[in-house]
Amino acid sequence: TEDLYPSQRIKGMFLANKKTDNQVKTHITYNRGRDWRLLQAPSKDLKGNSVHCVLPYCSLHLHLHVSANPYTSGNIASRDSAPGIIVASGSIGAELTTTNVSVYITSDAGNTWRQIFEEEYAVLYLDQGGALVAIRHTPLPIRHLRLSFDEGRHWTQYSFTNSPLFVDGVLGEPGEETLIMTIFGHVSHRSEWQLVKIDFRSIFNRRCTEADYQTWHLHNQGEPCLMGVKRIYRKLKPTSRCVMGKTFSVTMTSGPCDCTEADFECDYGYERRTDGKCSPAFWFHPSSMSRSCTTGMTFLNSTGYRKVVSNNCTAGVSVEYTARRQQCPVQAPRGLHLVTSEGALTATLNANVTFLVFLEEGDGARTSITLDFGDGHALTYSNVSSIEDGIKHVYKSVGIYRVTATGENSLGSETAVLYLHVTCQLEYIHLSAPFVAVRNKEVNLTAVLWPSQVGTVTYIWWIGNNTEPVITLEGSVACTFSREGINTVTVQVSAGNSILQDRKTIAVHEYFRSHLLAFSSNLDEHNPDVAEWRLDVSRVIKNSLIQATGVREDQLLVTVLPGLPTAAEFFLLPDKQLTEGKPEKNLSEVLLSALNQNLVQFTLRPGVQVTVYAAHLSAAPLVDTSENHSGSAMLMLLSVVVVGLAVFVIYKFKRKIPGLNVYAQMQNEKEQEMMSPADPTESTPSSQRDLVHSLEILDTEFNSRPIGNCPVFNSPSALLLFPSHIPPSSCSCCLISLILFFIVFLSEVVQSAGELG
C-alpha cells in the first residue's frame, strides 16, 4: 500500500492505493480492510460525453496525498460536518497516472463519482460543507475563484481581486462553519505578499430551516449494513442555498444488523482462499493453540474467523463464526522445537547461551522437559510452562555440541536436536612456510592459530598466481611451484564472524646450498621474537656476509628463524650468469671460512657487537640434480657393501686368527662434518621444522671401545691423516683400517675427478 486515506465521519471506510503487477490502483473498503474493491469511474465526463470504462480493466484512480502545509490543500479532502462528500484529483484508466489529472467528487461516500473540473483545483469547504470554493492550481496569476452550493453540480465564477495574483495559499478562519477566507500571494516575483480577505456572508440571504435538510442512508452499493449497523445521516439538501451556521450539528441514527460472513475476517494463522473461506496457513497448526492447555480445563478453539474490529453486528451467523470453548485435549507431545534466544547456531566461549523450548501439541503443564547441553550437563523441568523465559548455560570449551531437548508425558515423548558451534575469538595467525623451495618439489604450508582451539575453522589458501583458492578444514596443505622466482602464498582463516590472514613469500630455485648460522649469546638478550625484528636482522646479516666475502647479492638469501636461542640460515643460490648455473662449492667454502674466522660481525645497537658463526655443520647441497654426483653416490653404496663383507669375513674367521678377540660397536654421534651429496627426492622437507632439520647434515662419528688388544679410532679422519699410527698388535684392526682407508681415499678421488670433469 502506497497511500491510505480514512474517510472523515464514516467509521470503517478507507481509500487506498495498492501496487499490483507494477500498477498502482485505488481501492475502497467499508469494513476496515476486510473487503476491497476498485472505484467505478463516472459514466459521463464534464461535457456529458459517455466514458467507456469497464471494471476491472478500467477504473477511477485518485491521488491520496494530504498536504502537511495548512495554507495549501492536498489532492483529497473531506469533512466531519459533510458526511459522504469527498473531493479528490485523479485519473481514469488501467492505473494511476500523473497526466490527464482531473477533479472528481462523490456525495454518497464513494459509491458513485462525478467529474467537476478537467484541471487541478484546490477545493475548500465553507459553512460546514454547505458550499464549496475552488481555486485553480496554476503557476500563472489568476483573479477568479468558483463557488458551488449543490455539492459541485454547478459552479459560479467570482472575481476576488482587480489585478491577477500569483496565489501561494488559502487560509480559512478557525471552525468548519466559517464563511470568511484569506488568499495570499504576490503580484510579481519581486513584490511582497498580498493578502486578500473574502467574506461570503453577503451571498447568503437567509438561515437554513428544517425544511432545508434531508436524510441520507449510508450504503455500500445498496447494502445498508456497514460495520454491523445501519446509519442514517441528516444533511443539507443540494438545492438549498442558506447558511447553516454554528448551531448546526451532524446527527446520525443507527440500528443493529444481523451478523453476516462479511462482518468477520480471518483469524490469526488463517488466510482467505479463492473461494472466500478462511483456512489454516501452511505454517500454522491449529492444534498448537492448546499446547498451554491443562487437562481438565477449557480453551477457546478458533473457527478461523474473528469479528472485524469495531463491528457491532449481533446474532445472525455470530455463533457459527465465533470461537468455541472446548475441553483441553489429552495428547502426547508433538512438534517440539529447540532454538537459541537469538536464533543463532553459534555461541561464544564462557558466555551465557539461552535455549528456548516450544511445544506445538500436547499438555504443556504435564509434559516434562529434559535438556542435555552436550557437554556432560543436563537439566530436567517438570513442565514446559516453567521454562518460558528460557534455559541459560555457559560452555567452557570450544567445539560442536549436540544439544537435545526431550519432552515426555504419560502418552509419549518427542525429541528435538540442535548442533551448537561454540567458538572463541581468533586473535592471531601465522603462516609457516619455507624461505626457499625447490622447483617442482612438494612444499608443506602450515597455518598456526592463536589461540590454537577456536572452534570450527575454514582455511582458504591462495597459492602463487592461482586464480581459485584451495579450501581446507585442516591447517596444512602441500603444494609445488613450477616456476623459479618469488612466489606469494596467502592463507585466510575464517572462524566465527572473523577472518584473519597471513602472507609469506617463497623463493623458488632449481637447487641451492644452505647452512645454519649461530650468534654470540648477547643477541638473545635483544631478541623480541617478532617477525619484523627477524626481517630487519636478516637484512643486516646478509649485508655483513656480502661485505666479508664479496658474494653477489642475488646469490645469497638469509632468514632468521623464530624462537630462542637465535638461529639463522643462509641459502647460496646458483649463479644465473654461468651456463650450467650450478652452485659453486668455492663460494660455500669462502662463506664458511669467513664465518669460522669470525669475520662476519654487525652492530645491533651502540655497544652491542654481534658475531655470526657457522653452526657445527658442513656446507652441503640441500638439493643437487647434477649427473656428476651419481658416480659418488654409487661409490658410497659400493663402499657400504665392501665394509659389510669385511665385517662378515672377520666374524667368520676370528677364531682362526691368533690373539683376535675384538667386538666393534658403531655409534652415531654429531662430531665431525662430512660432505656428502643428497638425493633430491629425499631432501625436500615436509614442514618448516623438517626443513630446518633436513638442512643439518648430520656427521657420523665412529667410536670403538677396545675389548682385548684392538685400538680405538675416535674419528675417521685419524685413518686418513695418520695411517702409520695404526698399532700392529691386531691383524683384524689393521685389515679394517686398510679397507676403510682405501674406501674413503677412492671416494675422494672419484668425487674430485667428477668435479673437474
Secondary structure, DSSP 8 states (H G I E B T S, - for coil): --EEEE-SSSTT-EEEEEEETTEEEEEEESSTTSS-EEB---SB-TTS-B----TTTSEEEE-----S-TTS--SEEE-TTSTT-EEEEEEEESS--SSS-EEEEESSTTSS-EEEESS-EEEEEEGGGTEEEEEE--SS-B-EEEEESSTTSS-EEEE--SS-BEEEEEEE-SSTT--EEEEEEESSTTS-EEEEEEEGGGG--SB--GGGEEEEE--BTTB-EETTEEEEEEEE-TT---B--TT----EEEEE-B--GGGEEE-TTEEE-TTS-EEE-TT--GGGGGTT--TTSEEEE--SEEE-TT---BSTTHHHHS-EEEE------EEEEEEETT--SEEETTSEEEEEEEEEES-GGG-EEEEE-SSS-EEEES-GGGGTT-EEEE--S-EEEEEEEEEEETTEEEEEEEEEEEE----EEEEE--SEEETTS-EEEEEEEESS--SSEEEEEEETT-SS-EEESSSEEEE---S-EEEEEEEEEEETTEEEEEEEEEEEES-EEEEEEEE-GGGGGG----HHHHHHHHHHHHHHHHHHH---GGGEEEEEESSSS-EEEEEE---TTSSS----HHHHHHHHHHHHTT--EEEEETTEEEEEEE-SS--EEEE---GGGHHHHHHHHHHHHHHHHHHHHHHHHTTTSTT----------S-S-------HHHHS-SSHHHHHHHTS----------SSS----S-HHHHHH-GGG--TT-HHHHHHHHHHHHHHHHHHHHHHHHHH-
